[in-house]
Amino acid sequence: MKRLSLVVLVALGVQFIGYAQRVTVDVRGIRNAKGSIMVMAQVDEKSKPIYGMAQASQGSVTVVLENVPSKTFLLSVFHDEDGDWKMAMDDKGRPAEGYARENCLLKEEGEGVKVKLYYPAND
């Protein structure tokens, strides 16, 4: 019985590892080259997030996420201009740094995601 359980666990683990994919995230609309672009993908609230980061560059940058375990996930991106690893807020409580949040569904292996940052304090 222990052998059967072990075989089933190994088979499930190989299946999970085999499904992990690399996701390329093209982040656009970056207003300056200060700080970093932080990216996080999460399948659901209980799953472990996958993180990626790149030096900010005015216009756009590409961030690669490794081992994303599902074709569907929530993508969160923010431009950490001041380097404190937190979203800065203005005096009205609105985000002062750029961000994007998008539900993603990849149809093909290796398909990338394109997101545009939104800077609400500029409105």
SULFEN-V430768 format. One record per residue. N is the residue number from 1. RES is the residue in three letters. PSI is psi in radians with two decimals (none if undefined). BURIAL is I if it has 9 or more other ideal C-beta (glycine too) atoms within 8 Angstrom, else O. D_CENTER is the distance of its C-alpha to the mean C-alpha in whole Angstrom. Layout:
[[N	RES	PSI	BURIAL	D_CENTER] [N	RES	PSI	BURIAL	D_CENTER]]
This chain:
[[1	MET	-0.68	O	41] [2	LYS	-0.68	O	38] [3	ARG	-0.76	O	38] [4	LEU	-0.77	O	37] [5	SER	-0.74	O	34] [6	LEU	-0.75	O	33] [7	VAL	-0.76	O	33] [8	VAL	-0.78	O	31] [9	LEU	-0.76	O	28] [10	VAL	-0.76	O	28] [11	ALA	-0.76	O	28] [12	LEU	-0.70	O	25] [13	GLY	-0.74	O	23] [14	VAL	-0.69	O	24] [15	GLN	-0.76	O	23] [16	PHE	-0.82	I	19] [17	ILE	-0.70	O	19] [18	GLY	-0.40	O	20] [19	TYR	-0.33	O	17] [20	ALA	2.40	I	14] [21	GLN	2.84	I	13] [22	ARG	2.27	I	11] [23	VAL	2.19	I	9] [24	THR	2.17	I	9] [25	VAL	2.05	I	8] [26	ASP	1.93	I	11] [27	VAL	2.13	I	10] [28	ARG	2.93	I	14] [29	GLY	0.42	I	16] [30	ILE	2.18	I	16] [31	ARG	-0.34	I	19] [32	ASN	3.11	O	20] [33	ALA	0.30	O	19] [34	LYS	2.45	O	19] [35	GLY	-2.56	I	17] [36	SER	2.76	I	13] [37	ILE	2.09	I	10] [38	MET	2.30	I	8] [39	VAL	2.42	I	4] [40	MET	2.33	I	3] [41	ALA	2.41	I	4] [42	GLN	2.26	I	7] [43	VAL	-0.78	I	10] [44	ASP	3.12	O	13] [45	GLU	-0.45	O	14] [46	LYS	-0.21	O	16] [47	SER	2.74	O	13] [48	LYS	2.25	O	12] [49	PRO	2.66	O	8] [50	ILE	2.23	I	7] [51	TYR	2.65	O	6] [52	GLY	2.77	I	6] [53	MET	2.62	O	9] [54	ALA	2.66	I	12] [55	GLN	2.34	O	15] [56	ALA	2.59	I	15] [57	SER	2.29	I	17] [58	GLN	2.28	O	19] [59	GLY	-1.46	O	18] [60	SER	2.74	I	15] [61	VAL	2.84	I	13] [62	THR	2.32	I	11] [63	VAL	2.32	I	8] [64	VAL	2.21	I	9] [65	LEU	2.23	I	7] [66	GLU	2.50	O	10] [67	ASN	0.73	O	11] [68	VAL	2.10	I	9] [69	PRO	0.07	I	12] [70	SER	2.73	O	13] [71	LYS	-0.30	O	13] [72	THR	2.34	O	12] [73	PHE	2.82	I	9] [74	LEU	2.23	I	7] [75	LEU	2.20	I	4] [76	SER	2.30	I	5] [77	VAL	2.44	I	6] [78	PHE	2.64	I	9] [79	HIS	1.79	I	12] [80	ASP	1.38	I	14] [81	GLU	-0.63	I	17] [82	ASP	-0.02	O	20] [83	GLY	0.37	O	18] [84	ASP	0.05	O	18] [85	TRP	0.32	O	15] [86	LYS	2.67	O	15] [87	MET	2.09	O	15] [88	ALA	2.49	I	19] [89	MET	2.61	O	21] [90	ASP	-3.10	I	24] [91	ASP	-0.21	O	28] [92	LYS	0.06	O	27] [93	GLY	0.18	O	24] [94	ARG	2.62	O	21] [95	PRO	2.32	I	18] [96	ALA	-0.19	I	20] [97	GLU	2.70	I	17] [98	GLY	2.59	I	14] [99	TYR	2.86	I	11] [100	ALA	2.60	I	10] [101	ARG	2.21	O	9] [102	GLU	2.38	O	9] [103	ASN	2.25	O	10] [104	CYS	2.51	I	10] [105	LEU	1.93	O	13] [106	LEU	2.24	I	13] [107	LYS	-0.47	O	17] [108	GLU	2.65	O	18] [109	GLU	2.32	O	17] [110	GLY	0.00	O	15] [111	GLU	2.45	O	14] [112	GLY	3.01	O	12] [113	VAL	2.40	I	10] [114	LYS	2.25	O	11] [115	VAL	2.61	I	10] [116	LYS	2.28	O	13] [117	LEU	2.58	I	13] [118	TYR	2.24	O	16] [119	TYR	1.54	I	18] [120	PRO	-0.48	O	20] [121	ALA	-0.29	O	23] [122	ASN	-0.28	O	24] [123	ASP	none	O	25]]
